Each structure stands twice: as structure tokens, then as C-alpha cells.
Amino acid sequence: MINSLKIPLLIFFLCCSFQTFCQLTNPRTLSDEWGEYGIGDPYIFKFRGKFYLYCSTRDDQSGVKCWSSWDLATWTYEGLAVPASVTISKGAYAPEVIYWNGTFYMYTSPAGNGHYVLSADSPTGPFSLQTGNLGHSIDGSVFIDDNAAMYFTNAGGSGIQGAAMSSPLVLGSATTLSGANLNGWTEGSTLFKRNGVYYLTYTGNHVFSKGYRVNYATAGTPLGSYTAAANNPILLNTEGTFFGLGHSSSFIGPDLDSWYITYHNLLGQSSIVGPNRKLNIDPMGFNGDRIQVYGPTNWVQPSPALPTFYDRFDRTDIGGTWTNINGGTWGIYNQELMWQDTKTTTTWYKQINTTASAANYTAEFNMKEMGRGSNAARFGAVFSYIDENTYGTALLSSYDNTLETDIKVNGTSIGVNAIALPPGYDYQKWHVIRIEKEGTTFRIYVDGMLKSTRTANITSGGKIGVTTYSDHADFGYTAFSNKVNGSGVFSFYKPVPGTLPAVHYNEGGEGVGYHDLSAGNTGGKYRSDNVDIRDCEEGGENIGWNQTGEWYNYNVNVQATGPYHLGLRYATTYTSCKLRVYCDGADVSGVIAIPATGAWTAWRTAVLKNLALPAGNHTIRLETVEGEFDFATLKFETGSTITPSGADNFDAGSFSALWNYDNGPWAVASAKAGINGFGKRTMGNTGWTDYSVEADLTCPSAGNGGLIFRSRNPAAEQFGQSTATSSDYQQGYYAGIEAGGIVFGKENFNWTTLAYKSQALTAGQTYKLRAVINGADIKIYLNDMLTPVIEYTDPNPFISGKAGLRVHAANTTFDNFIISTDTGTGLLNCRVEN
């Protein structure tokens, strides 16, 4: 006979083992995907601890497919959630599902021709049609605020549109949301709220562009004025085999704390119809109100973390992992829930889990009422349980239609707080209570809505449980994680290349995650250990008051063995600062000096070039060797030990094989490269940092043409067509000439003018244009190669990239294109950029 205690313990340890050793790689391939269409516009939704995935339907097919997973790693095909017999499901675009008060609602736009709402009693369906065509373009998404107000967002030609909803079936008039656009068609929105901030993610501009990407913006109200984030785009990759990344949705993962973003990548045109796409899932973290996606990745990643404890009640008896308090009649039903049905007595019956949490944690409880014994009936969650004198409760009252919260400390209640829940709440349907304990603060949510924030002097960990009073109730998936408010990303292995917020150093405390010489957090921000953290002028928080001898560890997952540039964003007034970088205890940088930035509010980027890192999981340590400096981010980019060089004089009558990217109607004639309209082309290696690039070009009568450098992620519009919208599709610099002078700016899938030199140039005349890039210092020359026409120091520079040509709305020709290492100062192993 198997001891009932051993069964849940065996399941627990098996899950922990799977979490530790299972690895995943984007893009994912699931069973029963749409043939030659895959999984596009993915949407992931959680109900009772399980995740459900939906995607767009191939244009010539009907029905909406659904998959389920407990862990985001192993997916089971659940069949058609919308039967093929539902006529509006043919070519159902971007289906999304919400759960509200016992009903699942699906929003989809068949072939992009307006939205319909369907409903079901299960996330796997069958969903049936509930409305006619409600319009609102395509890519609809629903957000439910803390006060139960509902909002609908959808795609638009001038940006994301938003509308209030009077019910799940009724959409109000849409308005274009200020600040949420990608300079043209913008789609694939998701709205969510975290720590009082509204986040809106969105995608543009065309699904068939390799430059399809995800940006985000923040606001103080759901339909308010949005501010696009400074670190956009958060998902982008245009070259190689992994491109066209977009149409995302965001959600909290299995560990109850870590956020994830799901999106598709483009394989290309389907041989049947539409785009062929694949599923991707990456973690994302937060630094203040800044999102940091730990991706995009297409190499091996660890499986998502699971909760510290969870119970799906997938057995026949309660077992030894629960302790009964005060009796009652408890049991397991259908291997999916635990019930208590004694409701004729006035006793608080409890089941308390035997595993204690850490001091800070997140817990989740799924529950519903089957029938109350009196109007005083209550059922709900128990948290931070130490003993019968010290614990908290979050209780639901179907008679009063309230959430009641209270916490007892040493037998004394802090006071019952009763919060009204939405009118018409059906307590015989499943609801979820979520508890976030951080320090002495408890945040209590019902169905994702923050309803109560309490403070109590409980600084230690405790146990979780469920309780009833004069009530018959069912309890489903119950779990807790020793993570809260985004701490789940601190110690996981973050992808390199990628950006690491400084404040996301490893857990473990003094001597493990960090070494800090002062007591307490001087700035008092973000984390509660001894690392000093303050608000950063550039957004989010940064590590401050960093002294000689202090260090910080960061777990990383390096894509491939090779050289990587590290761009350290820092500020200091100290004239003598030195640092060193280690990988698994080995010095990979040597001692590097960084100069003063002039003020603690003046941020610069020190670039440590070509650090040799091995592939796989490792620990990076940043050590302060001398002086003091604040730092905000560590940005790793692929490096290169290849000396920058390359040339093409077009004498062969065709383009040299050295060119590795192009878009637009380029042609070679009369030993010159020419183009009329819009286009780009690049040569070289993305790991190149300091070099010069030059070319002879004719001045156009309209528009401009010139050089691009430190270029990454070049792209064009649909099917590689270069247009006015996609002219700025790259991340890098551009210097060009036009009839009125010399243009200089930077492009990040938008345009920012850095400098302009007014100078009368003659249309049709040939000019030699040269750019010299050395650290953050950029010099632009025209004809006179001794005196620059523009000198510019970029306070936030691009670190590395290729060189090439760009033309914007112009008819022009190029000759004698050359890349060389002649920067006038030579190359340094490390340079400092300001």
C-alpha cells in the first residue's frame, strides 16, 4: 500500500526536478498546428492554475484551436474551442478569451472584418456566437480594471484604439489612444495594470515585414494619454532566420510572480494562404515602470519556474500535506478539487498546508460556493498562518456580496475590512483570490482586481490554507511561491545578448548575490537588502552609492561562445573609477578605467569590447575596483574580432558579394549604384564598433541619400518593399546630403535629428561623404577630409553595427564605397562613450 503522504510529495519533487532540468527553445512547435500557417497571434490565458493558448485560424479554415499547459513547457491539444460549424470562425483572427463571473468570452475578428463575441462554460469550449458584428477593426483585446470596469482595445491606422465596455458583450465608441502608435498601422495590443501603472503593448506595422516589432507605452488611466517607453522596441530581430516578431500578449507565469510575453515569429509566406508563423514565449521583468523583455531568444532556455508549493487535488484523498483545524467534512471530488460541506454549525473549519512560505510570497486560491447554511456564511483563503492567534483571512460573502479581509497578530485583529464586489457576482462560479505579501504589506486581489491592501506586523513566513464558516464550498488549484512583485527574475539565467537592469542582481544576500559594505539600502528603493538603490533619471531604478570593493552577481545564459561587447550605463563625479568583470570567477575584462561623467545625473555608456564569454549558463560579476559610480544597465551585444573593412566600386557591373542586406530598387549602371525612391543596404559585421565609412554620391534634387553606420536590424515594409514608413527601419546612425545641407541623426525604427549643417549643395553634383565613428564621438566630412562639417558626441550611443547606404525619397547614385579602420585615433580595447 502506498502512503497517501508520499503521493503528493512525489508529485512535488517530480515537478521540482522538471523545473530544474527541462529546457526549451524558441520558436516552439506544438501538435496539431494549422498546416503551413502555424501559430500566429498567440494569446495565453490562465484559469484554475492551467494555461490555455489560442491562435489565429488559417484563412481557408474554420474553428479556433486551443492548447493547455500547467507549466508553459508541455502543451496538450484540446481540439477546436470554437467548432468549425460556427460560420464566423472561418479565418478567425487573433482570438482572445477572458473569464468573467462564470462565463468565458472570446473576441475574434474573422478575416479582419470586425469583431464578434462568443461565450462558453469552459476555456476549451464549445464557444457559441453571442453578438453580431461589433466592428472595431481587428486584434481586439479586453482589460478588466480593479473597479471591474472593462475596456476594449483594437488595431487602427493611426494607432491603437480604445473603448469602454458596458458589459462583456457591448463595446462603446472607439477613440485613438494618444501615444500608442508606430507611425502608421498599429495592431496586436494588450492592456494590463501593474503597481498602479497601465501598460499597453502593441505591434507594427505589417505582419509580412521582417521589422515587425513590439513597443509599449504607459499611462495613468486605461484610455488616457500614453507615453511611449524610452527603451522601445522591446521585441525586435530582423536578420537571420528569426524575424518578424510581434503580436504579443503578456501574463503571469506558473510561479505566480514572473511575467511572460508570448509572440510569433514569421517563417514567410504560406504556400497555402497568409503568413506562416511560430509560437514563442520569453520572460519579462520590470524595473520601476520599465518593461525588460528577456529576449527575444531562439536558443536553449530554462523551463519556467513553478510555485514553491502547489496542489491540483488530482488524487482521491486529501493526504498528509494538509492539517485540519476544527473538523468539518472534507473530501476530494473528481480528482480536481477539495470540498467542505458541513454548513449547519457556526465553526471556522480550516485546512492548512504543512509547508511554510518565506517572509515574502505570492499565493493563489481558487474557490466557489456550493450553498450557504446561513446569511453569515463565509468561505475563503487563510494566509501567513503561524498559529490560531496569528494569521490572515480573505473571505467571500455571497449574502453581503463582499470581500472581507482581516489579519490577527498575537490574537489581536487589525480590523475587518469589507469591500463591495461587482453587482451580480455569482459565488457558485469559480473565483480566484491572490495574496501578495511584501514586508508587512498584504495586497489582496479577487479575479485579478486589487481590492484590499492591509498592513500587519508579520515579518516571518507562514502557511496558507482555506476555510469555511456555515458554508459548503469547493477549493481548486492552490499554490504559493516565495517570489513577489517581480522578484522571480532576479536569479534566473538572463539571455546574453540582452540587457540586464542593474537592480536585477542575484538573490542570496551578502556574499552570494552581492557584496555591499554599508548597512541597509541607502536609497530605500526596489529591494529590501543592503544594496543601495535609487530612482534613476532615465527611468526605473539604479544601483547607487557603489563603493570600492563592492560587487554584484548576475546569472546569464550566453547564446554562443564568442566575443561580446558590454555597454555599462553609469554616472559618477569621481575622476578615478575602475571596474572589472568576471565570468564564473575568471577575469574577462582586466581592470578598466572609466572617467567622470560630470554629475550623478549625467549618464554615459562605458563600452568594454569583446569580452570572451562561453556558451550556456554562467555567472557574471561586476566589481568596483576603485572609486564610486552608479550604474543602471548592463547591455551585452555580439562582438567581433574581425577588423572592419570592405569596399565596392561597382566596376563589375553588379553589387559585390560583401553586401549582406538590401531593400529597395537598387541597380548598378555605368559603374555606379543607383536608386530612385527608398532603400538601404549594408555590409560588414554587427560586432564592429569604431571605423570610418565613405562614399561618393550625387546630391539629389529632392529627398536625401547617404551613409548608415553602427546599423543593426535593418528592415523594410511588406515583402521587403521600402517605403516612407520603413525608411527609418534600422537601429543605427545616418548621415546624408540634400540640396539644403547635411543631415545627421539616429534611427530606432523612428527618426531623431542629432545635427544639421545648412549648406547649399548642387543637385546632380558628386560629393564625397565620410563618417568617422570613435566611441561616442562621430565626425561627418564632406569633400574636405580634414575639417568635419558636423562633430557630435552621443550621450546614449549605439554600441556596434554594420555600415552601408540609405536613400530617402531621392534619386541618386553612389560610387567608391569604403569601410576602414582609419578613425584618426586607432582602436582601443575599451573605450568610454558619453
Buried (B, 14 or more C-beta within 10 A) or exposed (E): EEEBEEBBBEBBEEBEEBBEEEEBEBBBEBEBBBEBBBBBBBBBBBBBBBBBBBBBBBBEBBBBBBBBBBBBBEBEBBEBBBBEEBEBBBBBBBBBBBBBBBBBBBBBBBBBBBBBBBBBEEBBBBBEBBBEEBEBBBBBBBBBBEEBBBBBBBBBEEBBBBBBBEEBEBBBEBEBBBBBBBBBBBBBBBBBBBEEEBBBBBBBBBBBBBBBBBBBBBBEEBBBEBBBBEBBBBBBBBBEEBBBBBBBBBBBBBBBBBBBBBBBBBBBEBEBBBBBBBBBBBBBBBBBBBBBBBBBBBBBBBBBBBBBBBBBBBBEEBBBBBBBBEEBEBEBEEEBBBBBBBBEEEBBBBBBBEBBBBBBBBBBBBBBBBEBBEEEBBBBBBBBBBEEEBBBBBBBBBEBBBBBBBBBBEEEEBEEBBBEBBEEBEBEBBBBBBBBBBEBBBBBBBBBBBBBEBEBEBEEBBBBBBBBBBBBBBBBBBBBBBBBBBBBBBBBBBBBBBBBBBBBBBBEEEEEBBBBEEEEBBBEBBBBBBBBBBBBBBBBBBBBBBBBEBBBBBBBBBBEEBBBBBBBBBBBBBEEBBBBBBBEEEEBBEEBBBBBBEEBEBBBBBBBBBBBBBBBBBBBBBBBBBBBBBBBBBBBBBBBEEEBBBBBBBEEEEBBEBBBBBBBEBEBEEEBBBBBBBBBBBBBBBBBBBBBBBBBBBBBEEBBBBBBBBBBBBBBBBEBBBBBBBBBBBBBBBBBBBBEBBBBBBBBBBBEEBBBBEEEBEEEEBBBBBBBBBBBBBBBBBEEEEEBBBEBEBEBBBBBBBBBBBBBBBBBBBBBBBBBEBBEEEBEEBBBBB
